Amino acid sequence: MKADGLLAMLDRWGRAALPGAVLLFFVLMTLAPLRAPYLSDALPLLPALVVFQFSLATPERLPGPLLLVMGVLLDLLLGGPGAPVGVSALGFVLIRASVVANRRYLVGVPFLFQWFGFCLLALGFVVLVWGFTTLWTWTAIDPVPAMIQYVVVAVIYPLLAPLLARVRARDPLNVPDASRGTARPGETTS
């Protein structure tokens, strides 16, 4: 195998594995013992931010089975005894489906619109997890910690979203079209 062919193959594999690896990193980061008072409260929603960001650019690199595995892993890591397993997986799949269905409104628009879209989806994710946990445990769970978690991740989004956009720098949203810049000097298009 030629070196060029090997490098191209490694590049393809790396780009295909990147969204899953970043999602796994953020799922595992939810267990990080941070000493910041409100930042540690937002950690369970950071994987939802990753799903949103990568669904904007290349949703095919976040297939449903990967989202299911990562969601179940997140639920197993964060949930205590009796906590519902699979709610985060359902939330991840719904976030991805919502972004794919509304990509024309979320791609190529000002950052503020993407932030608003993420805030709406994150609110739905928080309500989904809180509601299923309340029904599953059949106890009244205080919604205030979930809403604090939501507010903190909504505030953190403008800090992390540009970083995640840079991580996916070779994805189609960040690479100019092949047809741009191909005209020779003096050529015009009709």
C-alpha positions as CSV (number, residue, x, y, z in Angstrom):
1,M,0.0,0.0,0.0
2,K,1.3,3.4,-0.9
3,A,2.1,6.0,1.9
4,D,-0.4,8.4,0.3
5,G,-3.1,5.7,0.3
6,L,-2.4,4.9,3.9
7,L,-2.5,8.5,5.0
8,A,-5.7,9.1,3.1
9,M,-7.2,6.0,4.7
10,L,-6.1,7.1,8.2
11,D,-7.5,10.5,7.5
12,R,-10.9,9.0,6.5
13,W,-10.9,6.8,9.6
14,G,-10.0,9.7,11.9
15,R,-12.7,11.9,10.5
16,A,-15.2,9.1,10.8
17,A,-14.2,8.4,14.4
18,L,-13.9,12.0,15.6
19,P,-17.5,12.7,16.5
20,G,-17.8,9.5,18.5
21,A,-14.5,10.0,20.3
22,V,-15.4,13.6,21.2
23,L,-18.8,12.4,22.4
24,L,-17.2,9.7,24.5
25,F,-14.8,12.2,26.0
26,F,-17.6,14.5,27.1
27,V,-19.6,11.5,28.4
28,L,-16.6,10.5,30.5
29,M,-16.0,14.1,31.5
30,T,-19.4,14.1,33.3
31,L,-17.7,12.2,36.1
32,A,-14.9,14.7,36.5
33,P,-14.7,16.1,40.0
34,L,-14.7,19.8,39.2
35,R,-14.5,22.2,42.0
36,A,-16.4,25.0,40.1
37,P,-19.8,25.4,41.8
38,Y,-22.1,25.6,38.8
39,L,-20.0,24.1,36.1
40,S,-20.1,20.6,37.6
41,D,-23.9,20.9,37.4
42,A,-23.8,21.4,33.7
43,L,-21.6,18.4,32.9
44,P,-24.5,16.0,32.2
45,L,-25.7,18.3,29.4
46,L,-22.4,18.7,27.6
47,P,-22.8,15.5,25.6
48,A,-26.1,16.9,24.3
49,L,-24.1,20.0,23.2
50,V,-21.7,17.7,21.3
51,V,-24.6,15.8,19.6
52,F,-26.1,19.2,18.6
53,Q,-22.8,20.5,17.2
54,F,-21.8,17.4,15.2
55,S,-25.4,16.9,13.9
56,L,-25.2,20.4,12.4
57,A,-22.2,19.5,10.2
58,T,-22.2,15.7,9.6
59,P,-25.1,13.9,11.1
60,E,-24.2,10.7,9.3
61,R,-21.1,10.4,11.5
62,L,-23.3,10.2,14.6
63,P,-25.4,7.1,13.7
64,G,-28.3,6.0,15.9
65,P,-26.5,3.0,17.4
66,L,-23.6,5.2,18.6
67,L,-26.0,7.6,20.2
68,L,-27.8,4.8,21.9
69,V,-24.6,3.3,23.3
70,M,-23.3,6.7,24.5
71,G,-26.7,7.6,26.0
72,V,-27.0,4.3,27.9
73,L,-23.4,4.8,29.1
74,L,-24.2,8.3,30.3
75,D,-27.2,7.0,32.2
76,L,-25.3,4.1,33.7
77,L,-22.5,6.5,34.8
78,L,-24.8,9.2,36.3
79,G,-27.8,7.2,37.4
80,G,-28.2,5.9,40.8
81,P,-30.1,2.8,41.8
82,G,-33.5,2.8,40.2
83,A,-32.7,5.5,37.7
84,P,-34.1,5.0,34.2
85,V,-31.5,3.8,31.7
86,G,-31.9,4.9,28.1
87,V,-33.5,8.3,28.6
88,S,-30.3,10.1,27.5
89,A,-30.1,7.8,24.5
90,L,-33.6,8.8,23.5
91,G,-32.7,12.4,24.1
92,F,-29.6,12.2,21.9
93,V,-31.5,10.5,19.1
94,L,-34.3,13.2,19.3
95,I,-31.7,16.0,19.3
96,R,-30.0,14.5,16.2
97,A,-33.4,14.0,14.5
98,S,-34.5,17.5,15.3
99,V,-31.3,19.1,14.0
100,V,-31.4,17.0,10.8
101,A,-35.0,17.9,10.2
102,N,-34.2,21.6,10.7
103,R,-30.7,21.9,9.2
104,R,-31.8,24.5,6.7
105,Y,-32.8,26.8,9.6
106,L,-29.6,26.1,11.6
107,V,-26.8,25.9,9.1
108,G,-25.4,29.1,7.5
109,V,-27.3,31.4,9.9
110,P,-25.8,33.8,12.5
111,F,-24.5,32.2,15.7
112,L,-27.4,33.6,17.8
113,F,-29.9,31.5,15.9
114,Q,-27.9,28.4,16.4
115,W,-27.6,29.2,20.1
116,F,-31.4,29.7,20.3
117,G,-31.9,26.4,18.5
118,F,-29.6,24.6,21.0
119,C,-31.4,26.3,24.0
120,L,-34.7,25.0,22.7
121,L,-33.4,21.5,22.2
122,A,-31.5,21.5,25.5
123,L,-34.7,22.6,27.3
124,G,-36.6,19.7,25.7
125,F,-33.7,17.3,26.7
126,V,-33.8,18.5,30.4
127,V,-37.6,18.2,30.5
128,L,-37.5,14.7,28.9
129,V,-34.9,13.4,31.4
130,W,-36.6,15.1,34.4
131,G,-40.0,13.8,33.4
132,F,-39.0,10.2,32.7
133,T,-37.0,10.1,35.9
134,T,-40.0,11.5,37.9
135,L,-42.3,8.9,36.3
136,W,-39.8,6.0,36.6
137,T,-39.1,6.6,40.3
138,W,-42.7,7.6,41.0
139,T,-41.5,10.4,43.3
140,A,-41.7,14.2,43.1
141,I,-38.3,15.4,42.0
142,D,-37.5,19.1,42.4
143,P,-37.1,20.6,38.9
144,V,-34.9,23.5,40.1
145,P,-31.5,21.6,39.8
146,A,-32.5,20.5,36.3
147,M,-33.3,24.1,35.3
148,I,-30.0,25.4,36.9
149,Q,-28.3,22.7,34.8
150,Y,-30.0,24.0,31.7
151,V,-29.2,27.7,32.4
152,V,-25.5,26.9,33.0
153,V,-25.2,24.9,29.8
154,A,-27.0,27.6,27.8
155,V,-24.4,30.1,29.2
156,I,-21.5,27.7,28.5
157,Y,-22.7,27.1,24.9
158,P,-21.1,30.2,23.4
159,L,-17.7,29.2,24.9
160,L,-17.7,25.5,23.8
161,A,-19.5,25.7,20.4
162,P,-16.7,27.6,18.6
163,L,-14.2,25.1,20.0
164,L,-16.2,22.1,18.8
165,A,-16.6,23.9,15.4
166,R,-12.8,24.1,15.2
167,V,-12.5,20.4,16.1
168,R,-14.6,19.6,13.1
169,A,-12.5,21.9,10.9
170,R,-12.4,19.6,7.9
171,D,-16.1,18.9,7.9
172,P,-18.1,20.2,5.0
173,L,-19.4,23.2,6.8
174,N,-15.9,24.6,7.4
175,V,-14.4,23.7,4.0
176,P,-15.2,26.0,1.0
177,D,-17.0,24.4,-1.9
178,A,-14.7,22.9,-4.5
179,S,-16.1,25.1,-7.2
180,R,-15.1,28.3,-5.4
181,G,-11.9,29.8,-6.4
182,T,-11.4,27.6,-9.5
183,A,-11.8,30.3,-12.1
184,R,-8.7,31.5,-13.9
185,P,-7.9,35.2,-14.0
186,G,-10.1,37.0,-16.5
187,E,-12.8,34.2,-16.5
188,T,-16.3,35.1,-15.7
189,T,-19.3,32.8,-15.1
190,S,-22.5,33.2,-16.9
